[in-house]
């Protein structure tokens, strides 16, 4: 049916902060050499429109995957960790506010996001994309963003009703949501979901 669209959700390539297991939300770190090499080995589907978080690691990833001009949006940034940016669990485990947050993720991080503020921003960004797809007759869109963003979007729009914590998101990989554009704009779940990429390139 002509209302059926596909939206790919891709996580950026590996960064040093990922390797070091640091909380890295709005800190603008690049994809490292290992990450770029891994991205180049993947076989990624084509899309009509590419949207990315405005942070370098997402823009770099999209540029490896596709040749077309990118649209960036701050709404697709990762959860903002405020005072905890670039810190590790080991550096924070004795901080009382951190312990409380681990018990209840709805609490606001000092100087950063609460889950509610994060979710509101992400859902607004996704609705912006869906509106543009409807207005411009776009059938296939890819969004290159961050692990937390993808997990939240899946918790809202994936066919299976699973929580944020039940989803996973690997660097350079993602999911493709398919379904009725008008239904998704109303907040309904999509009708199918597949992991992407399905295969890696044999060479190169």
Secondary structure, 3 states (H helix, E strand, C coil): CCCEEEEEEEECCCEHHHHCCECCCCCCCCECHHHHHHHHCECCCCCCEEEEECCHHHHHHHHHHCCCCEEEEHHHCCCCCHHHCCCEHHHHCCCHHHHHHHHCCCCCCCCCCCHHHHHHHHHHHHHHHHHHHHHHCCCEEEEEECHHHHHHHHHHHCCCCCCHHHCCCCCCCEEEEEEEHHHHHCCCCCCEEEEECCCECCCC
